[in-house]
């Protein structure tokens, strides 16, 4: 029996669709996230610089010269951090031939002047690492106060750790928001592909039902995109059945056409008593055995090709046991045991032909006891037929499957029974094996056939 095809992730349409969606969504979110991060970073930096510029303008507006010509503030700046030592927010006025005039927050430190201080007629922004462990963002401007020839350079500086914290928090929110959005979109793509491919899974389940014998056609409503596939499958099934039926009819007609002349030859040969007549009769019998064998094989092959049947094993075996018991007129005791629910994925006629041959041989060549056991073994069913006869040596068992081969010529038969059983079983993907019976002491024949669900 062919093994079921299992789709690996590389050949799965659903996997491919989700993978393409995941890559595309990830790329777009990464690109959009980068652009949004740049915009937010520029916005935070601009807001930060705007606060520094406001403080710088307020400081310039509050600066004046006293009677000694020294710089002073007419009013304190609004932010309390300018009065707290090392608070992270500083200002300083330099130039005019005077010592720098710093905010109290600078305490014992001074802000360095940039190299282009004289050219900063408009606010100049830059970053400085002059304080150990504290990165500064500085805004400065060169201003000429009334009555003074030399310009003064005004500076406002603030530690950039506040800006860095805002940036980190914004990026964290952005990252997790986009991650959740991406996962949601990928999950939605997975649901979409699952729903979109559901009709194909229904087609697959319908084919499994056909192979197991629960249905003969794919019968359901499908989307218009899948309907052509379903129609082709049903048409293929109908064509296969028609071809198999034609092959069976052809084999039957051929066998019938051959049997009539062979019967005439046998009748003529039996009416004479000479070596030629006996030779003709013997060869015609050989021809008849081969015709019967090939006819049975052709019928089984045709039914196997087109079959979607499901045959319960126990009722079929019971019918065979009743028939064989009547044939042997009570001289043989046949017992059945095992799985009553087991089912064969094939035609009842083929099952009865195979099991009937085995049970009849066991009754014919045994000592009066036959034991039939039915068991389920994974995807197969196993029918074991045991007898209490003399058994068969292991070296001679293979000969039993040869066409026309008989080890016991004293008993009636054509020698085709086990050969037909083997051929039909192999057509269904099964097999036949021989062994010694531990319970009855004779021969044990095991017939393995595909099980139906």
C-alpha positions in Angstrom: 0.0 0.0 0.0 1.5 3.3 -1.0 2.5 5.5 2.0 0.6 8.7 2.5 2.2 11.8 1.1 3.1 14.2 3.9 3.8 17.8 2.8 7.0 19.2 4.4 7.0 22.9 5.3 9.0 23.7 2.1 6.2 22.3 0.0 3.3 23.7 2.0 1.3 26.4 0.3 0.1 27.7 3.7 3.7 27.9 4.9 4.8 29.7 1.8 1.9 32.2 2.0 2.6 33.0 5.6 6.4 33.2 5.0 5.9 35.7 2.1 3.5 37.8 4.2 5.8 37.7 7.2 8.8 38.8 5.2 6.8 41.6 3.4 5.2 42.8 6.6 8.5 42.8 8.5 10.3 44.7 5.8 7.6 47.4 5.6 7.3 47.7 9.4 11.1 48.0 9.6 11.3 50.7 7.0 8.3 52.5 8.4 9.7 52.2 11.9 13.0 53.6 10.9 11.4 56.6 9.2 9.1 57.2 12.1 12.0 56.9 14.5 13.9 59.6 12.6 10.9 61.9 12.6 10.3 61.4 16.4 14.0 61.9 17.1 14.1 65.1 15.1 10.9 66.3 16.9 12.3 65.6 20.4 15.6 67.3 19.5 13.9 70.3 18.1 11.7 70.6 21.2 14.8 70.2 23.4 16.6 72.9 21.5 13.6 75.2 21.5 13.6 75.1 25.3 17.3 76.0 25.3 16.6 78.8 22.9 13.8 80.2 25.1 16.1 80.2 28.1 18.8 81.9 26.0 16.5 84.6 24.9 15.2 85.1 28.5 18.8 85.4 29.7 19.8 87.9 27.0 16.7 90.0 27.8 17.5 89.9 31.6 21.2 90.9 31.2 22.5 94.4 31.8 25.7 96.2 32.9 26.1 97.7 36.3 28.0 101.0 37.1 31.3 99.1 37.0 30.6 97.8 33.6 30.1 94.2 34.8 27.4 91.9 33.6 24.5 91.2 35.9 21.0 89.7 35.6 18.1 92.1 36.3 15.9 89.1 37.3 16.5 85.4 37.9 15.6 82.9 35.2 12.4 80.9 35.8 13.9 77.4 36.0 15.0 76.6 39.5 17.7 74.2 38.2 19.9 77.2 37.3 20.4 77.7 41.1 21.2 74.1 42.0 24.8 73.0 41.7 25.5 70.4 39.0 21.7 70.2 38.2 22.4 69.6 34.5 21.0 73.0 33.3 23.6 75.8 33.1 24.1 79.3 31.6 27.2 81.5 31.2 28.1 84.9 29.9 31.6 85.4 28.6 33.6 88.3 26.9 33.8 92.0 27.3 37.2 91.6 28.7 35.7 90.3 31.9 35.8 86.9 33.7 33.0 84.6 32.7 29.7 85.2 34.6 28.3 81.7 35.3 25.0 80.4 36.8 25.2 79.0 40.3 24.5 75.5 38.8 28.0 75.5 37.2 29.5 75.9 40.7 33.2 75.6 40.2 33.1 74.8 36.4 33.0 76.9 33.3 31.6 76.3 29.8 34.2 76.4 27.0 33.7 78.7 24.2 33.3 77.2 20.7 35.9 78.1 18.1 33.4 80.1 16.0 31.9 82.1 19.0 32.4 85.5 17.3 30.5 84.3 14.3 27.4 83.2 16.1 25.3 86.2 15.4 22.4 83.8 15.3 21.9 81.0 17.8 24.5 78.2 17.3 23.7 74.7 18.5 26.3 72.0 19.3 27.2 69.2 21.6 30.0 69.1 24.1 31.6 66.5 26.2 33.7 68.8 28.3 32.2 67.6 31.6 33.3 64.1 32.6 30.3 61.7 32.5 27.9 64.4 31.3 27.1 65.1 27.7 25.9 68.6 27.1 23.8 70.1 24.4 24.6 73.8 24.1 23.1 76.8 22.4 25.1 80.0 22.2 24.9 83.4 20.6 27.2 86.4 20.3 25.4 89.6 21.4 26.7 93.2 21.6 25.2 95.0 24.6 24.4 98.7 24.6 27.3 100.9 25.4 29.9 98.2 25.0 32.2 97.8 22.1 33.1 94.1 22.6 30.4 91.5 22.2 29.4 89.1 24.9 28.8 85.4 24.2 25.8 83.9 25.9 25.5 80.2 26.5 22.8 77.9 27.8 23.7 74.2 28.2 21.7 71.2 29.4 22.6 67.6 30.0 21.5 65.4 27.1 20.6 62.5 29.4 17.0 63.8 29.6 16.9 63.9 25.8 18.4 60.4 25.6 15.8 59.1 28.1 13.0 60.5 26.0 14.6 59.0 22.9 14.9 55.6 24.5 11.4 55.6 25.8 10.0 56.7 22.5 12.0 54.0 20.6 10.9 51.3 23.1 7.2 52.3 22.7 7.7 52.4 18.9 9.5 49.0 18.8 6.9 47.1 20.9 4.0 48.8 19.2 5.3 47.8 15.7 6.2 44.3 17.0 2.6 43.7 18.3 1.3 45.2 15.0 3.6 42.9 13.0 2.6 39.8 14.9 -1.1 40.7 14.6 -0.7 41.2 10.8 1.2 37.9 10.4 -1.4 36.1 12.5 -4.1 37.6 10.3 -2.2 36.4 7.3 -2.1 32.9 8.8 -5.8 33.0 9.4 -6.4 34.2 5.9 -4.3 31.5 4.3 -5.9 28.9 6.6 -9.4 30.0 5.6 -8.4 30.4 1.9 -6.9 27.0 1.6 -9.7 25.2 3.5 -11.4 24.1 0.3 -8.2 22.3 -0.8 -8.2 20.5 2.6 -11.8 19.5 2.0 -10.8 18.1 -1.4 -8.0 16.1 0.2 -10.4 14.7 2.8 -12.8 13.8 0.1 -10.1 11.9 -1.7 -9.2 10.1 1.5 -12.8 9.1 1.9 -12.8 7.7 -1.7 -9.7 5.7 -1.1 -11.1 4.3 2.2 -14.4 3.3 0.5 -16.6 5.8 2.3 -17.4 7.7 -0.9 -17.3 7.2 -4.6 -17.1 10.8 -5.8 -16.0 14.2 -4.5 -19.5 15.5 -3.5 -19.6 19.0 -2.0 -19.9 22.7 -2.9 -16.6 24.4 -3.6 -15.5 27.9 -4.6 -15.4 28.6 -8.3 -11.6 28.4 -8.3 -11.6 24.8 -7.0 -14.6 23.5 -9.0 -12.5 22.7 -12.1 -10.1 20.6 -10.0 -13.1 18.7 -8.4 -14.6 18.2 -11.8 -11.4 16.8 -13.2 -11.0 14.4 -10.2 -14.5 13.1 -10.7 -14.1 12.7 -14.4 -10.8 10.8 -13.8 -12.6 8.5 -11.4 -15.4 7.8 -13.9 -12.9 7.2 -16.7 -10.9 4.8 -14.5 -14.0 2.8 -13.6 -15.0 2.7 -17.3 -11.6 1.4 -18.4 -11.6 -1.2 -15.6 -15.0 -2.4 -16.5 -14.0 -2.6 -20.1 -10.9 -4.6 -19.2 -13.0 -7.0 -17.1 -15.4 -7.5 -19.9 -12.6 -8.1 -22.3 -11.0 -10.7 -20.0 -14.3 -12.4 -19.5 -15.1 -12.6 -23.2 -11.6 -13.9 -23.9 -11.9 -16.6 -21.3 -15.3 -17.6 -22.5 -14.0 -17.8 -26.1 -11.1 -20.0 -25.0 -13.1 -22.3 -22.7 -15.5 -23.5 -25.3 -12.8 -24.8 -27.7 -10.9 -26.2 -24.8 -13.9 -28.1 -23.6 -14.4 -29.6 -27.1 -10.8 -30.7 -27.2 -11.1 -32.3 -23.8 -14.3 -34.1 -24.8 -12.7 -35.4 -28.0 -9.5 -36.5 -26.2 -11.4 -38.4 -23.6 -13.2 -40.3 -26.3 -10.0 -41.9 -27.5 -7.5 -44.1 -25.8 -4.1 -43.3 -27.2 -1.0 -41.3 -26.1 -1.8 -38.3 -28.3 -5.3 -38.0 -26.8 -3.9 -38.2 -23.2 -1.3 -35.6 -24.1 -3.9 -33.3 -25.6 -6.1 -33.6 -22.5 -3.2 -32.9 -20.1 -2.1 -29.8 -22.0 -5.6 -28.5 -22.3 -6.0 -28.8 -18.6 -2.8 -26.8 -18.1 -4.2 -24.2 -20.5 -7.5 -24.1 -18.6 -5.7 -23.6 -15.2 -3.8 -20.7 -16.7 -6.9 -19.1 -18.2 -8.7 -19.4 -14.8 -5.8 -17.9 -13.0 -5.4 -15.0 -15.4 -9.1 -14.4 -15.5 -9.3 -14.2 -11.7 -6.2 -11.9 -11.6 -7.7 -9.6 -14.3 -11.0 -9.4 -12.4 -9.2 -8.5 -9.2 -7.0 -6.0 -10.9 -10.0 -4.3 -12.4 -11.9 -4.1 -9.2 -8.8 -2.9 -7.3 -8.2 -0.1 -9.8 -11.8 1.2 -9.6 -12.7 0.1 -6.1 -13.6 2.5 -3.3 -15.3 -0.3 -1.4 -15.2 -1.0 2.3 -15.8 -4.6 3.3 -16.3 -5.8 6.9 -14.1 -8.8 7.4 -15.9 -10.7 10.2 -19.2 -11.3 8.2 -17.3 -12.3 5.1 -15.2 -14.9 7.0 -18.3 -16.2 8.8 -20.0 -16.8 5.4 -16.9 -18.6 4.1 -16.7 -20.8 7.2 -20.3 -21.8 6.8 -19.8 -22.7 3.2 -16.6 -24.7 3.8 -18.2 -26.5 6.7 -21.1 -27.6 4.5 -18.7 -28.7 1.8 -16.8 -31.0 4.2 -20.0 -32.2 5.8 -19.0 -31.5 9.4 -15.6 -33.4 9.2 -13.8 -30.1 9.9 -14.2 -27.8 13.0 -13.5 -24.1 12.1 -13.2 -21.5 14.8 -13.0 -17.7 14.4 -11.6 -15.1 16.8 -10.3 -11.6 16.8 -11.4 -8.1 15.8 -15.0 -8.0 14.8 -14.8 -4.4 13.6 -11.9 -4.8 11.2 -12.7 -3.8 7.6 -10.9 -4.4 4.3 -10.4 -1.6 1.8 -11.5 -3.5 -1.2 -14.2 -5.7 -2.8 -16.0 -8.4 -0.8 -15.7 -10.8 -3.7 -11.9 -10.5 -3.7 -11.8 -11.0 0.1 -14.0 -14.0 -0.1 -11.9 -15.5 -2.9 -8.6 -15.1 -1.0 -9.9 -16.2 2.4 -12.0 -19.0 0.9 -8.9 -20.5 -0.8 -6.9 -20.4 2.5 -9.7 -21.8 4.6 -10.5 -24.5 2.1 -6.9 -25.6 1.8 -6.6 -25.7 5.6 -9.7 -27.9 5.8 -8.6 -30.1 2.9 -5.0 -30.7 4.0 -5.4 -30.4 7.8 -6.4 -32.9 10.4 -9.9 -31.6 11.1 -9.2 -28.4 13.1 -8.9 -24.9 11.5 -8.5 -21.7 13.5 -9.1 -18.2 11.8 -7.9 -15.1 13.6 -8.6 -11.5 12.5 -6.4 -8.7 13.8 -5.7 -5.0 13.0 -2.0 -4.1 12.6 -1.7 -0.4 12.0 -2.8 0.4 8.4 -3.3 -3.3 7.6 -5.5 -6.1 8.7 -4.1 -9.6 9.2 -6.1 -12.8 8.7 -4.3 -15.8 10.1 -5.5 -19.3 9.1 -4.0 -22.3 11.1 -4.6 -26.0 10.7 -3.6 -29.1 12.6 -2.1 -30.9 9.6 1.4 -32.2 9.1 2.6 -28.8 8.1 5.1 -28.0 5.3 8.9 -27.9 5.6 10.3 -24.4 5.3 12.4 -25.2 2.2 9.2 -26.3 0.3 6.9 -23.4 1.2 8.0 -21.1 -1.6 6.8 -23.7 -4.1 3.2 -23.3 -2.9 3.0 -19.9 -4.6 4.0 -21.2 -8.0 1.2 -21.6 -10.5 -0.1 -25.1 -10.7 2.3 -26.4 -8.0 0.9 -29.0 -5.6 2.8 -30.7 -2.8 -0.1 -33.1 -2.1 -1.2 -34.8 -5.3 -3.5 -37.2 -3.5 -6.0 -34.4 -2.8 -8.2 -32.7 -5.5 -7.3 -29.2 -6.8 -5.6 -27.3 -9.5 -2.7 -25.9 -7.6 -3.7 -22.3 -8.3 -5.3 -21.4 -5.0 -2.4 -19.9 -3.2 -1.0 -18.4 -6.4 -4.2 -16.5 -6.9 -4.3 -15.4 -3.3 -0.8 -14.1 -3.5 -1.5 -12.2 -6.8 -4.7 -10.6 -5.6 -3.2 -9.7 -2.2 -0.2 -8.0 -3.9 -2.6 -6.1 -6.2 -4.1 -4.5 -3.1 -0.7 -3.8 -1.6 -0.8 -6.8 0.8 1.2 -10.0 1.1 0.9 -13.7 2.1 3.4 -15.4 4.4 3.8 -19.0 5.7 4.9 -20.1 9.2 4.4 -22.9 11.7 1.3 -22.9 13.9 2.2 -22.9 17.5 -1.3 -23.7 18.7 -2.4 -26.4 16.3 1.0 -27.7 15.1 0.3 -27.4 11.4 0.7 -24.6 8.9 0.0 -20.9 9.6 -0.8 -18.7 6.6 -1.0 -14.9 7.3 -2.8 -12.7 4.8 -2.1 -9.0 5.2 -4.5 -6.5 3.4 -5.0 -2.8 3.6 -7.5 -1.8 6.3 -10.4 0.6 5.7 -11.0 3.5 8.2 
